[in-house]
Amino acid sequence: MLFVLVDKPTANIQQAWFIPSFDFDRLANHLAGGTKRRITASTKPGSNDQWRPYRLMFSELSDRILSVLDDLEQST
């Protein structure tokens, strides 16, 4: 799952949360009888919320995606 924080005036992506779907399902708040999920993640540098391990600066996102793809390729 990919969540992004977009600066509205410039349309620049500042931060992203790249969360494996298994972790998202396990950690996200379950709403509406379990059919909807929601995260509340902090953008503060010192934050230690449960989504912190998945938070990236936009400039780090492409390397992280490529790393996950490499791991998937090696596991097959």
N, C-alpha and C positions, 0 to 999 in steps of 0.2 A: 504494500500500500504506500502511496506517495501523497504526502500532504505538503503544501507549500505556503509560505507567507509572502504575499505580494504587496509591494509598495504601490498603493493605488495611483498616486500622481504620475509615477514614472513607469509603472507596470514591470518593475524589476523584481525578480525573485530574490529575497534576502536570505531566507533560511528554508530548510526542508526537513521533513521527517520521513525517512525511508524505513518502513516497518514491515517485516515479514508477516504475511497474512495470519500465520498461526499465532504469533505474538499479539497481533492486533485483536484477534478474536478472544484471546485469553485475557488481555489487559484492558480493553476498551470498556467503557460503561455500557451496559446493556439497557436499552430503552424499548418501550412499546412491546412488552411481552417477549423481549429477546430478539426481535426481528431487526432492530436498528442498533448501531453502535456509535459512540461518540468519544472523542478524546479531548482533553483539556491540557494543552502543553504550554509550558512557559518558554519565552524567548530570552529570559534573563540569563546572562553568562554564568552566574553562580548557582542557578537553579539545579536542584537535584531531584526533579520529579521523575516519575516512572518512564517518561518518554525521552529523557535526556540521552540515553545511550543511542537513540535513533536519530538525534538531531544533527544536522549538518549545515554548514554554510553552503550556499549554492555552488560555490567554486569547488567543493568537495564531492558534489553529487555524482558527477560523471565517473570519477574514479571508484566510488562505492558501488555504483551499478555494474561497472565492468568487473569488479572484484566478485560480486555475487554471481554474475554470469560465468566467470571462470570457475568458481566453486561448483556451480551446477554442472558444468561441462565435465569436470574432473570426477564427479560422483556418478556419472553414467557409464 
